[in-house]
Amino acid sequence: MELNTKIHQIPNATAHRLPIYYRSLKKLNDTGIERIKSKELSQLTQIPSATIRRDFSHFGELGRSGYGYEVTYVTEVFRELLNVNNIINVVLVGVGNLGKAILTNNFKKEKNITIKCAFDIQSPFFGTEISGVPIFPMEQMKELVVNQQIHTAICAVPSEVSQEVVEQLIDAGITSILNFAPGRIKVPTNIQMKYIDFSSEIFTMVYQNEALYPAVLNEDNQQNS
């Protein structure tokens, strides 16, 4: 299949929505649905149909006006874009409460993503496994990452040490990092950094909710005061 663009050349917002499109289309394809229109896909994904059409336009003529999209074909397009068939090995740094929760889950619903090993400065789990993932001291991180040719990491350490840990990951050859510490990290331009900040997400949801339902929320606040 020949695509007119690569995933890293499209807008970031579109790239974030690709996994949502792929999962929805795959479910449709698995149930034998052959064709879907953007309005119907919007109901499944909760993404506006205009946004769907704009996102899909980055990849050529995926559908036709009035006809919609062939589910099998578009599913294959996104499968190729997301490298779904490739095995993605990940390392985790930080085996605290958050790290243990991530290890316990270990992408059980995503067969192509797996945490191969985890690291910490000090941990009672050294020499043991959590959900099948071996736990090692930080001193062994670079050797294991290089030997296993891993390029993706999850950083679940406190903010005060996250810059140092990220620099060690980069030195070991990691190029994509998902960081759970809220503070922003200085990294070279060729390093892909993504942040998961629970507080920011809650604030954003509350702000958006107040924008959608201002009268209801104001009434509730008055009753509770």
Salt bridges, closest charged atoms under 4 A:
ASP30 OD2 - LYS26 NZ 3.06
ASP55 OD2 - ARG17 NE 2.61
GLU76 OE1 - ARG79 NE 3.11
GLU110 OE2 - ARG23 NH2 3.22
ASP171 OD2 - LYS142 NZ 3.00
